[in-house]
Amino acid sequence: MKGVHLAIAALLFLCVLPGNADASEKQFDLVLVHGLTNKHRWSDSFLRALVNEWGSGNVYVIYTNQSMQVSKRTIDGKTITFIGKNDFSAGDDSVKDQAEIMAEKIEVLKRDHGLSPQFYIIAHSMGGLVSRQYIYDHPNTVAGLVTLGTPHHGSPLASDFDWLGFFIGAEAAMDNLRPEWVEDFNRRFPVENAPLYNGGKIYTIRGDSDGKIWEWGAMGELYVGWHILHKKHGTDSDGLVPHASAVIEGAVHLADFPNYHHLDLVTREEVAKKAAEVLR
């Protein structure tokens, strides 16, 4: 019995060594997926909140362009792995094509960079639709998905400004954000009974830009978007996504963030922490 007691004591000692104090209690690693054309980017404070929850080497950021370039960053002494180029060529393609690109990069991350066989996803905007497609294409792989301001029913702005897709090189992406396209997508890939791993769930978080109607955004999109959605379509929004579109039947709605616009959803630490709460 003395030997057993010594073994237990040794294990307890190892658990509190400094090198293990940072160990994540999360069951699976985390993957982040951005939105349309990668205009709204994860802030350092957002990434810091997540890497401090998941620990070093357990957070991965995917850019849905053709680049397979892998890089690493350190925040608070903890490593985050990125794959793809962090530029506006990411998020330009259709939902289907982005999901296929995502799948290729997931395999590289699993094979060469330690991504767990099952993983969680936090996705912003169009990235939520891409992640939902990926879940159906690769059943029992994703253990849970949190969407941030995802247009689960599309946005009329995609129809109002379909011509813009030509100028920014994102025609396919813009087409896939039209309400009629997304409703067909929802019939083909419903949230309810989506094939997540071990009973995982899809969760939603949404913003509401009413208190920030003069915010500009990356290129004026939040200012223009909020006013068009409010005046032409008669709906509250986060500046780009109508209030009702950011939630969907079959998903668990986690939180509303009043006075947080679409860009705030990827920059505010509070949003990251709320998403992390349910992904255990």
N, C-alpha and C positions, 0 to 999 in steps of 0.2 A: 504493500500500500504506500510505503514511503516513496518508492520510485514513481508511482502514479501521481502522488502529490507534487513531487518535484517537476514532473513533466507538465502538469497543469500550471504550476507557478511559472515555468519557463515560457509557456505559451502566452500567459497574461503579460509577462514582462516584455515579450516581443511586440505585443499589440500596442504598447504605450511608448515604444521607442520613437524618437523624433522622425525617423524615416517612415514610420507607419502612421503617424498622426494625421497625415494628409489623405489617408486612404478614403476613397469615396464609398458611401453606403448605398449608392444607386446600384440597382441590379444590372442595368445595361448601359452601354455608352450612348452618347447623344450626337445627333447629326442636325446641322442647321441648313435650311434651304431658303434662299432669298426669293424675292418677287420679280415682277416684270422689269426687264432690262437692268436689274441690279442698281437702280437709281437710289434706292433707300437702303443704306448699308448698316450692318451691325455696328454699334458703337463699342468703344472699349469698356464702358461701364456695363453695358449689356453682357458682353463676353466675360467680363470679370465676375459678374454675379453667377454665371453658369459654370465657369471653370472652378470657382470656389465651391460650388455644389458638387460637381462631378469629379474633381481632382485632376491632377496632371495626366495628360495623355488620353483623356476620355471624352474630349469634345472635338468634333470634326465639323468643318465648314466646307460645303460643296458649292462651287460655282458652275452653273449648267451651261458651259460653253465647251468647245472641243479640246481645249488645253487640258493635258493630264499633268501639268506642272504641280508638284507638291512642295509646300513650304510649311514652316513651323514658326510660331510666335510664342513668346513667353509673357504671361501676365501674372503678376504676383508670384513669380517663381514657378508657375505652372504652364505646361505646354499645351497649345492648341494646334491642330493640324488642319491645313487648308489644301484643297485640291481644285485646280483650275485657275484662270486669271481673274483677278478682282477688277474687271472692267465692264463696260456697257455692252459687250458682246454676250454676256451671260443673261439668260432669261429672255432671249429674243425669239426662240423657236416655239412651236406648238407644245401643248401639254404633253402629248404623246412622245414627241421627240426629246423634250427635256427629261421626261421620266426614263427614257432609254439611256440618255447621257448620264443621268443620276445613277442608274443601275451599273453602268461600266465603272464609274468612279467608286461606287460602293465596293465592288469586287476588288479594285486596286487597294482600297483602304483596308479591307479585310485581309487580303493576301500579304500586303507589305507593311502595313502601319498599325496593326493591332486592333482594328475595329471589331467589336464583339459580333458574333453570328446574328444575334438579335439586337435591336437598338431602338432608341426613341428618336422622334423627330420633333423639332420645333420649326415651323414654316411660316413665312410671312407672305401675305397677299397671294399672288398667283402660285407661289411655292406650295401653298396648301392643296391646290388642285393637282399639281405635279406629284405631290406626295401621295394623294389619294389614288392616282393612277398607278404609282409605284406599288402601293399596297396590294392592289388587285393583280398586278403583273407578277408580284413576288409574295404570294401568301405566306403567312406565318413567319414573317421576317421582322416586321415592325411591331414593337411591343406597345406603342402608344404614340399618338400624334396630337400636338397642340398647334392650332392654326391661329395666327395673329392677323386680324383684318383681312381674312381671305374672302373673296367674293363668291361664296358658295352658290349664289344665284346670279352671278354676273354683275356687271355695272353698266348702266345705260351710257356712261361716258365712252365705253368702247365702241358703241354704235355712233354716238355723236361725233367722235374723233377718229373714225376708222381710217381716214386719210392720213392721220398722223403716223400710223404704223409704217407707211411707205417711207416717210422721211427719216424715221429713227431706225429703220431696218428691222422692224418687229411686226410685220403684217400678220404672220401666223399667230403670234402671241395675242395681238389685239383681237383678232377674229375669235379666239378661244375665250375671250372675256365678255363677249356679247351675251346678254341674258338668255336668248333662245338657244345658243350653243351650250351654255352651262346647264340649262334645264335638261337637255338631251344627255349631257354628260352625267347628270345626277341619276337619270333613269338607268344608264348603263353601269354606273359605279356608285351605287347608293352607300351612304354613310352607315346606315343601319345594317348590321351583319357583315360589315367589311371584314375581310379575312386577316385580322390582326393576330399576333401571337398570344396564345394563352389568355384569351378573353380581354385583351387590351381594348382601350377606348380611344375615340376621337373627341377632342375638347376644342372649344372655341373661346377666343378673347376678342373683344372689339373696342374700338375707340369711338369718340364722339367729339367732333371738332367745333361744336357750336361756340365754345369760348375762345377759339383761335381762328376766327374767320378771316383774319388778315395775315395769317402765316403764308409764306411764299413756297416753301418746300425746296426741292432740288433745282427746279427750273420753272417755278410758277404754277406747277400742277395742282398744289393743294388749294391755292387761292382761287384759281379758275374752276377747279373741280367742285369745291364746296358751293360756290355761288351758282353754278349750273344745276347741280343736284338739288339745291334748295329752291331756286326760282323756277326752273323749267320742269323739274320732276317732283317737286314738293316733298322731298325726303330729307331727314337728318342723315348725316354721314360723318365719316372720319376725314373727309376731304376728297376721297376717291371711291370709297365703297359705301353704298347705302346701308343704313343701320340694319335693316331687315336681312340684308344679304350676307352679313358677317356671321350669322347663325344658321343652323340647318337641323332639321329633324333627324334624330338618331345620334347627334353629338351632344355631349354634356357642355352646357355653357358655363364657363368658369367665372368670368368677370366682365363688367363694363368699366372702362376708364374714361370718365367724363373729362372733357378738355384735353384729351390726348388725341392728336391727329395721327394720320397713317404713318408718318415718319417716326413719331414718338414711340410707336409700337415696337420698333427695333432699336431704339436708343435708350429707353428708360429702364433703369435697374429694377423698378417695381414690377414691370411687366415680365421681365426675365424670372424674377423670383416667384411670381404667381404661376407661371408656366411650369417651373421646376417642382412646385409643391406636389403636383399630381403624378409626376413621372418618377416612380419609385422602383 
